[in-house]
Amino acid sequence: MQLQVPRALVTANLMGRTVGPVGDVAAQRRTVEAAVSLLAEATQAPTIRELPD
């Protein structure tokens, strides 16, 4: 049996800082908005999007 990730947002952020650099509110907001958009728009698994730098 194989498991698939239903939805994923790939970012260039370091592990442990998944929403963005500490103190960079604009970058964090961009990441969170992209993740919420992915949740709202994904219609089938797997849906993987890459967030541009």
Summary of the structure (lengths in Angstrom):
residues: 53
radius of gyration: 12.2
end to end distance: 34.6
largest distance: 41.6
contacts: 104
relative contact order: 0.32
helix: 32%
strand: 15%
